[in-house]
Amino acid sequence: MRLPPTPPKGGLVCGTLVNLSLNWKIEFYYSMYMYNLANLTEQTPLQGGRGAKNDMTEQGPILLFDGVCNLCNKLVIFIIHRDKKAKIRFAALQSPIAVSILDSIGFADAEIKSIVFIEGSIFTLKSSAVLNIFKVLGGGWSVLYGLVIIPECIRDFFYDLVAKHRYSIFGMSGKCMIPSDEIRDRFLL
């Protein structure tokens, strides 16, 4: 894995100093592109003790979402309509099962303000989670996974911007979404 070289004086981009010369910018962005491809975003493997695998995460991808957020509920409905093979399962972050899963991956007592996408022994947060969802959906949606070449700090900036204002823009429901009988088996209750 090749990391960007230490640049001379310049601006700050994602915690890395950037020289304003065109040649260095091209090398920096190429390096970030290669770095992101090599690491495939912030995918963090679950490890023993703090974040050991459990049976639930081995049965297929799981999306943990804010159950009272209308935007998150619309995301779940969007996924259900496009995931014809019913690969992705869901749990509200407020549910006991989600708390148990978060505890098993090392997020005990942490206040998560992001969606969490768990696939096997890998979990992703924020924009990386969204991109991995598109990859799992397959078809034309997997093309959007190509946005992984954008540095994570830039993607997460926009994710955080939307997340910060999601209740004021999309609203908030008083309780978690209750799935209908047709899709109940997709939810971890």
Rosetta blueprint (number, residue, H / E / L):
1 M L
2 R L
3 L L
4 P L
5 P L
6 T L
7 P L
8 P L
9 K L
10 G L
11 G E
12 L E
13 V E
14 C L
15 G L
16 T E
17 L E
18 V E
19 N L
20 L L
21 S L
22 L H
23 N H
24 W H
25 K H
26 I H
27 E H
28 F H
29 Y H
30 Y H
31 S H
32 M H
33 Y H
34 M H
35 Y H
36 N H
37 L H
38 A H
39 N H
40 L L
41 T L
42 E L
43 Q L
44 T E
45 P E
46 L L
47 Q L
48 G L
49 G L
50 R L
51 G L
52 A L
53 K L
54 N L
55 D H
56 M H
57 T H
58 E H
59 Q L
60 G L
61 P L
62 I E
63 L E
64 L E
65 F E
66 D L
67 G L
68 V L
69 C E
70 N H
71 L H
72 C H
73 N H
74 K H
75 L H
76 V H
77 I H
78 F H
79 I H
80 I H
81 H H
82 R H
83 D L
84 K L
85 K L
86 A L
87 K L
88 I L
89 R E
90 F E
91 A E
92 A E
93 L L
94 Q L
95 S L
96 P H
97 I H
98 A H
99 V H
100 S H
101 I H
102 L H
103 D H
104 S H
105 I L
106 G L
107 F L
108 A L
109 D L
110 A L
111 E L
112 I L
113 K L
114 S L
115 I L
116 V E
117 F E
118 I E
119 E E
120 G L
121 S L
122 I E
123 F E
124 T E
125 L E
126 K H
127 S H
128 S H
129 A H
130 V H
131 L H
132 N H
133 I H
134 F H
135 K H
136 V H
137 L H
138 G L
139 G H
140 G H
141 W H
142 S H
143 V H
144 L H
145 Y H
146 G H
147 L H
148 V H
149 I H
150 I L
151 P L
152 E H
153 C H
154 I H
155 R H
156 D H
157 F H
158 F H
159 Y H
160 D H
161 L H
162 V H
163 A H
164 K H
165 H L
166 R H
167 Y H
168 S H
169 I H
170 F H
171 G L
172 M E
173 S L
174 G L
175 K L
176 C L
177 M L
178 I L
179 P L
180 S L
181 D L
182 E L
183 I L
184 R H
185 D H
186 R H
187 F E
188 L L
189 L L
